[in-house]
Amino acid sequence: MKKAILFTAVLTALAAAGTTAAALEARTTLTITGKALNTKVVAVSGSLRSSAVACIRSRQIRLYLVQRPKKPLLLGKARTDVKGRYSFRVKTTRRVVVYTRFAGAFYSSYGGQQSCKASTSKKLAIAPRRR
């Protein structure tokens, strides 16, 4: 009886250790670029990069407008494609400062867990074309 209890305790400890070892935490990086399309619209695009493929596909990216001294204003949301690329179109008649943010993600599958760390791009100042 004591051998069965000891054996069960050892198996439980090994299973817990295996679960901890299978948990991964992947870093992410956001890039951002911009281009004036015409006198009223600018295009903002970039990519989400990570060593873990699952962290870049179909992830939500948010675009924020920097407003000082107020809190940043959410301008839009987009999903990344298979390669981690995203894009936005912003209507504006003046120079704006924007940045993008990935909130991070967590998912679990049989045999492991994956966590994608949050990341924020650099700020980008962009203006529409002049007439």
Secondary structure as UniProt FT lines:
FT   HELIX           2..22
FT   STRAND          23..26
FT   STRAND          28..30
FT   STRAND          33..36
FT   STRAND          41..50
FT   HELIX           53..55
FT   TURN            56..58
FT   STRAND          60..65
FT   STRAND          73..79
FT   TURN            82..83
FT   STRAND          85..91
FT   STRAND          96..102
FT   STRAND          105..109
FT   TURN            110..111
FT   STRAND          112..116
FT   STRAND          119..120
FT   STRAND          124..126
//
